[in-house]
Amino acid sequence: MKLTNNKILILILIISSALRLYHYFEIPYTHDEFSALFRTHFNSFSELIEKGVKVDGHPAGIQVFLYYWTAIFGYSEWIVKLPFICFGILSVLMIYLIAKEWYNETVALISASFLASIQFTIMYSQIARPYISGLFFSLLMVYFWTKIIHNPHKRFYLNSLFFIISATLCAYNHYFSLLFAAIVGISGIFFIQKQFLLKYVASGFIIALLYIPHLQIFIYQLKVGGVGGWLGKPNNDFILNYLGYIFDFSTVTYLLIALLIIFGLFKSGKIQQNFRHFTLFLSWFILPFLIGFFYSKYVNSVLQYSVLIFSMPFLCFIWPF
């Protein structure tokens, strides 16, 4: 039996599912999940916003989702975690589709394998908080953004519609997924074909309009501050520790990544052409970190490993440079 790329992808998705569903019915709630679930016991939507969302420091999206999800299906661990498990598995598929659009199936399969198997994404797939959901929404947004950038002449309005929806979901999911959506949106100005620039900017304007209902919550939470009361300011070696965390502090993983980078450098015969892509994806990864780092240093501590999960997958797109 010939092992085709499609069969390899299916195998990766099966492994991804198995890793996330291992002892599924025995996975307990974390303290963070308990906090969110305690804030779902309200009698009205307005009470939920005032007493369940504003006090949290996160956008309303996931808290509102949990409010209705638990009202319908109850509070059993497995049922509350189920959508987030699905987001984790679908994220593996999405990074494959994005990498295939930008590079080739080899890069796509390696990227999917990476996202499927690292502890970072496996753990957050099992936690009903706005991290793995934001990862999926961010990848979904980038997929339709890529369609607009690469082939705007084909289904521009349909792709723009899904780009708007997914970017709006990012905005309502977490403030760092909102930040990532803004960075991706702004970078598109430098990549979109000139004749489609006005329509592209209009899409961004629509996303901003859709966020208006949440502005009051955002302004309130901004005045209150972030999680600086219990989260310390990041050390200067934060990024190095974070990279180690992503790669499971594994020497074997470090060697594999180094080999992939070397392979990509020697294989690519279009370094100048790919430099633009390299700069794009590196900026997507590094800008959320830098903004979070300096905001945490000089304003209020918000930077932790979890909030960088939305931009983390694009490290996979740097090595083909």
C-alpha positions in Angstrom: 0.0 0.0 0.0 1.4 3.3 -1.1 1.8 5.9 1.7 0.5 9.1 0.2 0.6 12.6 1.7 -3.2 12.4 2.4 -2.7 9.2 4.3 0.1 10.7 6.3 -2.1 13.6 7.1 -4.9 11.3 8.3 -2.4 9.4 10.4 -1.2 12.7 12.0 -4.8 13.7 12.7 -5.4 10.3 14.3 -2.3 10.6 16.5 -3.3 14.2 17.3 -6.7 13.0 18.5 -5.3 10.1 20.4 -2.9 12.3 22.3 -5.6 14.8 23.2 -8.2 12.1 24.1 -5.8 10.0 26.2 -7.6 9.2 29.5 -10.2 11.8 28.3 -12.9 11.0 31.0 -10.3 11.3 33.8 -9.0 14.8 32.9 -9.8 17.1 35.8 -10.6 20.8 35.8 -7.8 23.3 36.4 -8.2 26.2 38.8 -8.6 28.5 35.8 -11.5 26.4 34.5 -13.2 26.4 37.9 -13.0 30.2 38.0 -14.7 30.4 34.6 -17.4 27.9 35.5 -18.2 29.6 38.8 -18.9 32.7 36.7 -21.6 31.1 34.7 -24.3 30.9 37.4 -26.2 34.0 36.5 -29.9 34.6 35.7 -29.4 37.0 32.8 -27.0 37.9 30.0 -26.4 41.4 31.5 -25.6 39.9 34.9 -23.1 37.6 33.2 -21.4 40.6 31.5 -21.3 42.7 34.7 -20.3 40.0 37.2 -18.8 37.2 35.0 -16.9 39.0 32.3 -15.8 42.4 33.4 -14.1 41.1 36.5 -12.1 38.5 34.6 -9.8 40.5 32.4 -10.6 38.5 29.2 -12.9 39.3 26.4 -16.5 38.1 26.6 -16.3 35.4 23.9 -15.4 32.2 25.7 -17.2 33.1 29.0 -20.4 33.7 27.0 -19.9 30.5 25.2 -19.4 28.5 28.4 -22.5 30.2 29.9 -24.7 28.8 27.1 -22.8 25.5 26.6 -23.1 24.5 30.3 -26.8 25.6 30.4 -27.5 23.1 27.6 -25.1 20.3 28.3 -24.2 20.6 32.0 -20.9 20.7 33.9 -19.3 17.3 33.4 -15.6 17.7 32.7 -15.7 15.8 29.4 -18.6 17.7 27.9 -17.2 21.1 28.9 -13.8 20.2 27.4 -15.1 18.6 24.2 -15.3 21.8 22.0 -11.7 22.7 23.0 -10.5 19.2 22.2 -12.1 19.7 18.8 -10.4 23.1 18.4 -7.0 21.5 19.1 -7.5 18.7 16.5 -8.8 21.1 13.9 -5.8 23.5 14.5 -3.6 20.7 13.3 -5.5 20.5 10.0 -5.5 24.3 9.6 -1.8 24.6 9.9 -1.4 21.9 7.3 -3.7 23.8 4.9 -1.9 27.1 5.5 1.6 25.7 5.1 0.5 24.0 1.9 -0.7 27.3 0.5 2.6 29.1 1.4 5.2 26.3 0.7 4.5 22.7 -0.1 3.1 19.4 1.3 6.4 18.5 3.0 6.4 21.7 5.0 2.7 21.2 5.7 3.1 17.7 7.1 6.1 18.7 9.2 4.2 21.7 10.6 1.1 19.6 11.3 3.2 16.9 13.0 4.8 19.6 15.2 1.5 21.1 16.3 0.0 17.7 16.8 2.7 16.4 19.2 4.1 19.1 21.4 2.9 19.2 25.0 2.1 22.9 24.7 -0.8 22.4 22.3 -1.9 19.0 23.7 -2.3 20.5 27.2 -4.2 23.5 26.2 -6.5 21.4 24.0 -7.6 19.8 27.2 -8.3 23.1 29.1 -11.6 24.9 28.5 -10.1 28.4 28.4 -9.5 30.9 25.5 -6.2 29.5 24.4 -6.7 26.6 22.0 -9.9 28.2 20.7 -7.9 31.3 20.0 -5.3 29.2 18.2 -7.9 27.7 16.0 -9.6 31.1 15.2 -6.1 32.6 14.5 -5.2 29.8 12.1 -8.7 30.0 10.4 -8.2 33.7 10.0 -4.7 33.3 8.5 -6.1 30.6 6.1 -8.7 33.0 4.6 -6.3 35.9 4.7 -3.9 33.8 2.7 -6.6 33.1 0.1 -7.2 36.8 -0.2 -3.5 37.6 -0.6 -2.5 34.8 -2.9 -5.6 34.8 -5.2 -7.8 37.8 -4.7 -9.5 37.3 -8.1 -11.0 34.1 -6.9 -14.0 34.3 -4.4 -12.7 37.5 -2.9 -16.0 38.4 -1.2 -16.5 34.9 0.2 -13.0 34.6 1.5 -13.3 38.2 2.9 -16.5 37.2 4.7 -14.8 34.2 6.5 -11.7 36.4 7.2 -14.0 39.0 8.9 -15.8 36.3 10.9 -12.6 34.5 12.1 -10.8 37.8 12.9 -13.8 39.0 14.9 -13.8 35.6 16.8 -10.1 36.3 17.5 -11.0 39.7 18.9 -13.7 38.4 21.2 -11.7 35.4 22.3 -8.5 36.9 24.0 -6.7 40.2 23.8 -3.6 38.6 22.5 -5.5 36.8 19.7 -7.0 40.3 19.0 -3.5 41.7 18.9 -2.4 38.9 16.5 -5.4 39.5 14.3 -4.5 43.2 14.1 -0.9 42.4 13.2 -2.0 40.0 10.5 -4.5 42.5 9.2 -2.0 45.4 9.0 0.6 43.2 7.3 -1.9 42.4 4.6 -1.7 46.0 3.4 1.9 45.3 2.2 0.9 42.1 0.5 -2.5 42.6 -1.1 -2.6 43.5 -4.8 -3.1 47.2 -5.2 -6.5 47.0 -7.1 -7.9 45.1 -4.1 -6.4 47.3 -1.4 -9.6 49.4 -0.8 -11.8 46.3 -0.5 -9.3 44.8 1.9 -9.2 47.9 4.1 -13.0 47.9 4.1 -12.9 44.3 5.5 -10.8 45.7 8.4 -13.2 48.5 8.9 -16.1 46.0 9.2 -14.1 43.9 11.8 -13.7 47.2 13.8 -17.4 47.9 13.6 -18.2 44.4 14.8 -16.0 44.9 17.8 -17.8 48.1 18.9 -20.3 46.2 21.2 -17.2 45.0 23.2 -15.5 48.4 23.6 -17.1 49.3 26.9 -15.9 46.0 28.4 -12.4 46.5 26.9 -12.1 50.1 28.3 -13.3 48.9 31.7 -10.9 46.0 31.9 -8.0 48.3 30.6 -8.6 50.7 33.5 -8.8 47.9 36.1 -5.5 46.4 34.7 -4.4 42.9 33.9 -3.1 40.1 36.1 -0.2 42.0 37.5 -1.4 41.3 41.1 -0.2 37.7 40.8 1.9 37.5 37.6 5.4 38.8 37.9 7.2 40.9 35.3 9.0 38.7 32.7 12.8 38.2 33.0 15.0 39.2 30.1 15.5 35.6 29.2 11.8 35.0 28.9 11.9 34.3 25.1 14.7 31.6 25.5 12.7 29.8 28.2 9.6 30.1 26.1 11.3 28.5 23.1 12.6 25.7 25.4 9.0 25.3 26.7 7.6 25.0 23.2 10.2 22.3 22.3 9.5 20.4 25.5 13.1 21.2 26.7 14.1 18.2 24.6 17.6 17.8 23.1 16.2 15.5 20.4 13.7 18.2 19.4 16.4 20.9 19.3 18.5 18.7 17.0 15.5 18.0 14.7 14.7 21.6 14.4 18.3 22.5 13.7 18.4 19.9 11.0 15.2 21.2 9.4 16.6 24.7 9.3 19.8 23.6 7.7 17.9 21.5 5.2 15.6 24.4 4.4 18.6 26.8 3.9 20.4 24.4 1.5 17.4 23.2 -0.4 15.9 26.6 -1.1 17.3 28.2 -4.3 15.1 31.3 -3.9 16.5 32.9 -0.8 15.8 36.4 -1.9 12.2 35.7 -2.9 11.6 33.7 0.4 13.1 36.5 2.5 9.8 38.4 2.3 7.9 35.3 3.7 10.6 34.8 6.4 10.2 38.4 7.5 6.4 38.2 7.5 6.2 35.0 9.7 9.0 36.1 12.0 7.2 39.3 12.6 4.0 37.5 13.4 5.8 35.5 16.0 8.0 38.1 17.5 5.7 41.2 17.6 3.2 39.8 20.1 6.0 38.8 22.3 7.7 42.2 22.1 4.5 44.1 22.7 3.6 41.8 25.6 7.1 42.0 27.1 7.5 45.8 27.1 3.8 46.3 28.3 4.5 43.8 31.1 7.8 45.5 32.0 6.5 49.1 32.1 2.7 49.0 32.5 1.1 45.9 33.8 2.2 42.2 33.8 0.3 40.2 31.1 2.9 38.1 29.4 2.9 34.4 30.1 3.5 31.4 27.8 -0.2 30.7 27.2 -0.9 34.1 25.5 1.7 33.4 22.9 0.1 30.3 21.6 -1.8 32.2 18.9 1.4 33.2 17.1 3.6 30.2 18.0 2.7 28.0 14.9 4.4 30.4 12.6 7.7 29.4 13.9 7.2 26.4 11.6 7.2 28.7 8.6 10.5 30.2 9.3 12.7 27.2 8.6 11.8 26.9 4.8 13.6 30.2 4.3 
